[in-house]
Amino acid sequence: MVATLAQFDPEYQALDEIILDSHAMEASSIASFAKVKKGGRFHTHPAFIDALSQPAGFVMNANEKSNLEKEVFVNHGWRNFQLFERISDNKAYQMLVKMSELPGNAWAGDLLVLDGEVIVANFEGIVVCLIISQNANGTIHIAVRHWKWKFY
């Protein structure tokens, strides 16, 4: 599904599986980072953070009601990101997320990252916004907006 939206470098393709409940707008997924290149000067590799946050977008772009020819949702950020343990490239992590609709073509939720039964990270208030939509007469609308947290 991601290939229809964008081309990702192989080291950013860390989701191994995703189970989606379209009715509840929630997902459980597994990510591992063996393909991610070692090195760099950062606390947590950007590919790790990207992959850990991807399930929120999957809930919006892969649910039973989604139509990628007419609309696309993208990660617009989060209110708070907490990392309780360093993310390892030799472990698999489970992510759990539930999204809820907000005003203005946006959805938000909290996303937990687990190592077994231990919470290792939390994305609080992760927001996914509709950025591309196509109306009935075929006109494509691209919206770029600044999200204001007062709505969440």
Secondary structure, DSSP 8 states (H G I E B T S, - for coil): -GGGT----GGG--EEEEEEETTTTEEEEEEE-TTS----SSSS-HHHHHHHHHHHHHHHHSSTT--TTTEEEEEEE-SEEEESS---TTSEEEEEEEEEEETTTEEEEEEEEEETTEEEEEEEEEEEEEEEEE-TT--EEE------GGG-
